Every structure is written in structure tokens, then in C-alpha cells.
């Protein structure tokens, strides 16, 4: 994680320097306020664009794929383009408020310059830090980015003014033109680096749970567990993307944050998941546990938790297909029996209607409905947290003779059975049920 913070610092510093290099040639010859206001607006917008692209793109790359990187760079760049001028404007307003014509305290002009720089760049950096949360789809990460950006921007703003005070008088000797070229270059580089470094450090210090890839492609990479549901799978939209193994499903498993800790759930994939070399379908996680997903092995870690040693398997076992268990809505999910012969131990006692996903990230995955369940974006029964069109409590589904009873629980976008929206249906074998953007077929 230290290397992540340093990478963010270097890339964001480069972003600040590039922003200066692009706009500095347009510095106005006239020193009137309107010309300088337009110049500062351009400088803040373009510098924000490059710093935001650097932070968002790097965060996406650490998330695990090129699509994350491109998305992060786009979101970060757009935020920077918008918030850069906002920071400059607010900083200028603070400067005017402190150093206005009514100020009579000796030295308050210099103080106002520092306050204006610090406040302006703190706002600039804090809003850029929000790119972290947008890339990671986590409100907690957004708060961490905001805090890091505020601190880094404030540090950079102070350094900006300090460099200007130190270098400006030297450059002014024998010169009649504006002397801020070097202070702007040094200051904006420090601003970018400070924002990137502090975002990385705040995230490292404040994380409570994370997983580390200990065997597989991109070995050594780490991901924070800070969303209500953290999805693991081959799909690039997964919070923890695992590539290079076709036995890993698009959304293979989830880590659910609950009141009593963190739970690992199998998403109903044919190859299943393992925990400490035993197949499980749902089990609590403790620090040091090793999760097997296909040929990948990930270690779950908690801050302050003593990681126990679990032997790595050189070739993780391939599990036989087993259905994902479902529990009534509102009931706690308990650990499943673990056995050296898990296929026998967890075989279903009776046949049950099965929901088979026919599109999207869950394509091909099967979800037996053995008891009444509720489905929603924040419920672990079917992992739909990737779909913003799914409500938190979207639908209730109960097994019945020859099919499933389906009820809309007051969702925003409704439930469709065979393309028809309604409040309550009975879906027979072969019928389709659409929840959000995902379509399920009812099978035996």
C-alpha cells in the first residue's frame, strides 16, 4: 500500500506539471485583473483535468483492469476539470475576505495569501479525491479520498505560496514582467503530489479489512473491503477482478459486511469456492483466512487481527457443482457444514425451482429457491449489487408447485414476468423473471 501511495503521488505530481506546461505559454502580458482571472481559470481547469486523470486512472489500474483504469481516468479528469476553477474561485473569495480594504492588522496581507492558497487548493484536492470513491464504487473510499485530497491540497497550497515568496523576489531583480512562472511550476507539482500522496496514505491508514492475492495473476495486489457487498469474479466490473482462469465465474463470490463481521458467500458457480482448503457456501471470515477461487488464492486480513497461517495448496482443488443455499428474508446466514467430502455433505435434500441467469455478469449461474427469499441490491441471496436498477429490497420469491411466486416489494423499476410488469405473479417452468437488467429463466 505504501507503493500505491507513492505511485499516486508521482503520477499526480506529473499531472500538475503537465497542466502548468500546457497553460503557461498563455500567460497574459497585461497585468489587468480580467486577463489574469481568465488565465487562472484555464490553469486551474487544465491542471485539475490532468491531476484528476492521474489519480482516477491509477486508482482504476490498482482496482485490476484496463477498463477500470479508463473509467477512473475519465471520471477523475471530468471532476478535475469542474472543481479546479471552483477551488480557485473560492480561494480568491477567501483572499478578498481576509485582505479587503478594512484589514488593518500589519502583515495580514501575507496571511491572507496563505489562507487563500490553502483553502482554495484544499477544496481543489478534496473534490478531486472523490474520484477514488467513484472508481471503487464505495462511499467509504470517497470519504477517504476527500480527506486525503483536503490534506494534500492544503499542503500543496501552502508550499505554492512559500515557493512564490522565496523565489519571486529573486526573479524580480532587474525584471519588469510577471515573475510567477517558476513558482507556479513548482507549486502545482507539489499540489498534485501532495494530493496523490495523502489520498493513498489516508486510505492505507483507515482501511479495516482487505484481501491480498497470494497465488495467481497479479500476485501481491490488494483490495480494500469497504462496500456492503464486495464482488469477486472474472467480470471487469467486479470489485476484485480475477483474470486468466476460465473456471472463475463473472461474479463468482461475494464478501458481505454484516453487523457481526464479514461473511463469504458462493454465488452459485459450478466450480464453487474454498475457505482454508474446504468447500463452503457461506461462512464467516477471520483474519488470515485463505479463499480459493478457481486457481487463485486470496488472503483475508483485518486491521489489528492476528493472521493465522494456513498452508497454501500448490494446485487448488476443483470442486463439484453444488447449489447455493438460500435463507428466509431477515434470517441470519450461518456457517455451512465443512467436510473433507463437501459434495456429499452439502447435496440438496429435495429438488427446488431454479433461477438461471440468461444475461449480464451472472450469465449461466443457477440459484435454487428452496425457501422464501428476498432479492435486492444489498441482499446476499443473489449478488445484484452491480446493478443500479435494482432496489435495496426489490422482490420476494417463494417456491410453489411447478414454479415460483413472485412479488414486487415496492421497487423503483418493478418486476417483469415474461416481459409484463405487475405486483404479483406465478412464474411457471420456462417463464422469465426480470429484476433490474438481469433476466432469469425458471427451471426445474
URFENKA-V11273 format. One record per residue. N is the residue number from 1. BURIAL is I if it has 9 or more other C-alpha atoms within 8 Angstrom, else O. Layout:
BEGIN
N&BURIAL, N&BURIAL
END
This chain:
BEGIN
1&O, 2&O, 3&O, 4&I, 5&I, 6&I, 7&I, 8&I, 9&I, 10&I, 11&I, 12&I, 13&I, 14&I, 15&I, 16&I, 17&I, 18&I, 19&I, 20&I, 21&I, 22&O, 23&I, 24&I, 25&O, 26&O, 27&O, 28&O, 29&O, 30&O, 31&O, 32&O, 33&O, 34&O, 35&I, 36&I, 37&O, 38&O, 39&I, 40&I, 41&I, 42&I, 43&I, 44&I, 45&I, 46&I, 47&I, 48&I, 49&I, 50&I, 51&I, 52&I, 53&I, 54&I, 55&I, 56&I, 57&I, 58&I, 59&I, 60&I, 61&I, 62&I, 63&I, 64&I, 65&I, 66&O, 67&O, 68&I, 69&I, 70&I, 71&I, 72&I, 73&I, 74&I, 75&I, 76&I, 77&I, 78&I, 79&I, 80&I, 81&I, 82&I, 83&I, 84&I, 85&I, 86&I, 87&I, 88&I, 89&I, 90&I, 91&I, 92&I, 93&I, 94&I, 95&I, 96&I, 97&O, 98&I, 99&I, 100&O, 101&O, 102&O, 103&O, 104&O, 105&O, 106&O, 107&O, 108&I, 109&I, 110&O, 111&O, 112&I, 113&I, 114&I, 115&I, 116&I, 117&I, 118&I, 119&I, 120&I, 121&I, 122&I, 123&I, 124&I, 125&I, 126&I, 127&I, 128&I, 129&I, 130&I, 131&I, 132&I, 133&I, 134&I, 135&I, 136&I, 137&O, 138&I, 139&O, 140&I, 141&I, 142&I, 143&I, 144&I, 145&I, 146&I, 147&I, 148&I, 149&I, 150&I, 151&I, 152&I, 153&I, 154&I, 155&I, 156&I, 157&I, 158&I, 159&I, 160&I, 161&I, 162&O, 163&I, 164&I, 165&O, 166&O, 167&I, 168&I, 169&O, 170&O, 171&I, 172&I, 173&O, 174&O, 175&O, 176&O, 177&O, 178&O, 179&O, 180&O, 181&O, 182&O, 183&I, 184&I, 185&I, 186&I, 187&I, 188&I, 189&I, 190&I, 191&I, 192&I, 193&I, 194&I, 195&I, 196&I, 197&I, 198&I, 199&I, 200&I, 201&I, 202&I, 203&I, 204&I, 205&O, 206&O, 207&I, 208&I, 209&I, 210&I, 211&I, 212&I, 213&I, 214&I, 215&I, 216&I, 217&O, 218&O, 219&O, 220&O, 221&O, 222&I, 223&I, 224&I, 225&I, 226&I, 227&I, 228&O, 229&I, 230&I, 231&I, 232&I, 233&I, 234&I, 235&I, 236&I, 237&O, 238&I, 239&I, 240&I, 241&I, 242&I, 243&O, 244&O, 245&I, 246&O, 247&O, 248&I, 249&I, 250&I, 251&I, 252&I, 253&I, 254&I, 255&I, 256&I, 257&I, 258&O, 259&O, 260&O, 261&O, 262&I, 263&I, 264&I, 265&I, 266&I, 267&I, 268&I, 269&I, 270&I, 271&I, 272&I, 273&I, 274&I, 275&I, 276&I, 277&I, 278&I, 279&I, 280&I, 281&I, 282&I, 283&I, 284&I, 285&I, 286&I, 287&I, 288&I, 289&I, 290&I, 291&I, 292&I, 293&I, 294&I, 295&I, 296&I, 297&I, 298&I, 299&I, 300&I, 301&I, 302&I, 303&O, 304&O, 305&O, 306&O, 307&O, 308&O, 309&O, 310&O, 311&O, 312&O, 313&O, 314&O, 315&O, 316&I, 317&O, 318&O, 319&I, 320&O, 321&I, 322&I, 323&I, 324&I, 325&O, 326&I, 327&I, 328&I, 329&O, 330&O, 331&O, 332&O, 333&O, 334&O, 335&O, 336&O, 337&O, 338&I, 339&O, 340&O, 341&O, 342&I, 343&I, 344&O, 345&I, 346&O, 347&O, 348&O, 349&O, 350&O, 351&O, 352&I, 353&I, 354&I, 355&I, 356&I, 357&I, 358&I, 359&I, 360&O, 361&O, 362&I, 363&I, 364&O, 365&I, 366&I, 367&I, 368&I, 369&I, 370&I, 371&I, 372&I, 373&I, 374&I, 375&I, 376&I, 377&I, 378&I, 379&I, 380&I, 381&I, 382&I, 383&I, 384&I, 385&I, 386&O, 387&I, 388&O, 389&O, 390&I, 391&I, 392&O, 393&I, 394&I, 395&I, 396&I, 397&I, 398&I, 399&I, 400&O, 401&O, 402&O, 403&I, 404&I, 405&I, 406&I, 407&I, 408&I, 409&O, 410&O, 411&I, 412&O, 413&O, 414&I, 415&I, 416&I, 417&I, 418&O, 419&O, 420&O, 421&O, 422&I, 423&O, 424&O, 425&I, 426&O, 427&I, 428&I, 429&I, 430&O, 431&I, 432&I, 433&I, 434&I, 435&I, 436&I, 437&I, 438&I, 439&I, 440&I, 441&I, 442&I, 443&I, 444&O
END
